[in-house]
Every structure is written in C-alpha cells, then in structure tokens.
C-alpha cells in the first residue's frame, strides 16, 4: 500500500481490464482498449508507489499514457503529468528534493488526486461510447 488514497474502480471495469490484458497475449489491442489498460495501470502505479515521481522514473511510455488519459477525457490529469515532467531528471529519492521542489510536487499531486476522483466516471462513459465490451 502506498502513501496515497486508493481509487476504486467498479468490478466491471476491473474485469474488463483483466480480460483485455489476457486478450493482449493473442491479439493486438485497439487504441481505446490500450488506453483503458494504460490509465488503470498508471493510476495503480502512482498510488502504490511514490506518486508522480515514481511515474516519471518508470520505464513506461509516458507520451502514450498521457495520450491515453486525454483519450478518456481526463485533461486535468494530463496537465498534472505535464507539470510534473521535471521529475524525470530529478533525484529518484524524493527525500533529496529541495523544499521548493517538494512543495511544488506536492501541489501538483494534490491537483492530480483531486482530478483522479473523476476518472472512474470518465472511464465508465468511455467504455460505453468507445469500447465494444
């Protein structure tokens, strides 16, 4: 368990993502399906790890993930990702951040987690409109 609150997704979303992850072994997922997996995996990574710092230090395809959040309609999340991109070149240890860096990142993460409360609903709409489940 990380230092952040956990976002709850419906069982239907979790089951669909598990199904898509399994299907990805046998077929190429379309952009919408890939976006759904990207969003849920990224939310879990950020919550279970050390926040946005961990996201930027991961080996994930950051541009694709940002585009995935944009695709589901979570533009505020994209803004917070863009605002925290400087973490990519910062220390991997948050305790090494200056007070200014730490305060700046904390403010960005506060905005991220506020916007995150809307993501489950955005995903529900996205699934209804874009994914033939």
HELIX and SHEET records of a PDB file:
HELIX    1   1 UNK A   11  UNK A   23  1                                  13    
HELIX    2   2 UNK A   31  UNK A   48  1                                  18    
HELIX    3   3 UNK A   52  UNK A   57  1                                   6    
HELIX    4   4 UNK A   62  UNK A   72  1                                  11    
HELIX    5   5 UNK A   75  UNK A   83  1                                   9    
HELIX    6   6 UNK A   85  UNK A   89  5                                   5    
HELIX    7   7 UNK A   94  UNK A   96  5                                   3    
HELIX    8   8 UNK A   99  UNK A  116  1                                  18    
HELIX    9   9 UNK A  119  UNK A  130  1                                  12    
END                                                                             
